[in-house]
Amino acid sequence: MSYNLKMFDSKVNVVAVKSGGYDSIVQHSHEFVELVYVVGGEAENDIGSKHIRLKEGDIFVIADRNVMHSIRPIGEAESFSIINIIFPHDFYQFDYKLLSPDTVYTKEQIPDGKELIYKIVEEYENKRWQYEDMTYSLTKILLTKIFRILPTRKAKRVDGATAKKQIDTYIETAENYIKQNFDKTIKVDDVAKACGLNTQYLQRLFKRERDTSIISFVVKYRIEQACRYLLNTDYPVSTIAELVGFDDLKYFHVKFKDVVNETPSQYKIKHKEEK
């Protein structure tokens, strides 16, 4: 018997899960990257015909979607426990092909690995303000330390030009979706789905690349279209608000003033005269 695990909490960036005993005894694969830290006890990680011994302080990473594995406790099952840190494959720009699933990184190789793991768990469980940024950054540090250990010294990021091209494609897809659907209800989840990305990941990319949030971009684009209607039609403001996706006229007036620094009527009078 074997099964495939999906990303079970896609609304957050990094997920931290504590488990133990026989929780992972059934052969399974992942649709996400799984970083495992052994909290206590001993076990064997069965990967194909290989049986990898695990002990307290060990870390391993399963990033290949096709790898099937299971973890069998040695001795009393209750004494064995692990922490799983999971996240989408496209979350970080690392070449996961360089990581062998049967390689174990010891606490001697990553002296502060335990501290980083527990900080990630603490942030995820307490969910304080900006905890998602903290779990994202701490996990990236831990991954970087793991890649530095690789004996080939080939632990480098995906080619910068290729990665930038892919990011540009994501942003362009997001913008095109917004421009094609600005007159309808738009949710950030819908934009992310159009891009084939995790919602939080797309929000982070968009903010970094465009220096604005997706919602702010939507509002600004709608106001730009409203300006076109004001200058080129005689539609009343209420109709224009509906045409550009606002179902609340008062909210439309507030956002128009925020973006243009004029009311719709002031804008129409002033700029029609200039035109």
C-alpha positions, 0 to 999 in steps of 0.5 A: 500500500502507498499513497501521495500526500498533497499540500494540506494547508495551502493558505500559509507559506511554511507548515510545521507539523509534529508527529511520531510513532507509526505516523509515517510507516506507510509508503508515501510520496509528496506533492511538496518539499518535506524537511524532517528533523528527528526530535528523539528516538531512532528509526529507519527511513525506508527508501526503495531498497535502502534503509537509512538509520535515523537518530536524534538531531538528524535532518533529511529532505524529500524533494522528489515527487516520485520518491516513495518512503516510510519511516519505521521506529526502532524500539518503542514507537512512542519514543520516536518523534519528528518535526516536518517542515513542508512547503511548495516546490516553487517557494525557493529558488534552489536546485532540489535535484542536488539533494539526495533523499537518502542523505542524512545531515547530522547535528554536527554538520548543522550545529544550529539546525535544532534551534532553527527548527524550533524557531520555525515551529514556534512561529507557526504555532503562535502565529504572531504578526508576520509569522509567515515572513519569519517561517519563510526566512528561517526555512530559507536559512536552514535550506541554505545551510544544507546546500552548503554541506554538499560535497560537490559544492554545486549547491547554487540557485537555479540560473538567475536569468531563467528564474527571473524569466519565470517570475516575470511570466508569473507577474505578467499572467497575474496582471493579464488575469486582472486586466481581463476580469477587472469588471468582475469580483476578483479574489487573490486566490483566483489570481494565484490559481490562474498563475498555478501558484500558492497564494502567499507565494504569489503575493510575495512575488508581486509585492517584490516585483511591483512594489504593491499588493495584488489588491492595490493593483486591482483597485488602481487598474479599476480606477484607471478604467473609470477615468477612461469612462469619465472622459469618453462617455456620459455615463453617470458615476454610479454606472461607471463604478459598476462597470469597473467592478465596484458594487459599493458607490461610496467605496468607489468614491473613496478609492477614486479620491485616494488614487487620483486625489480628486472626486470623479466629478472634479476629475471629469470637469477638469480633464474634459476641459483640458482635453 
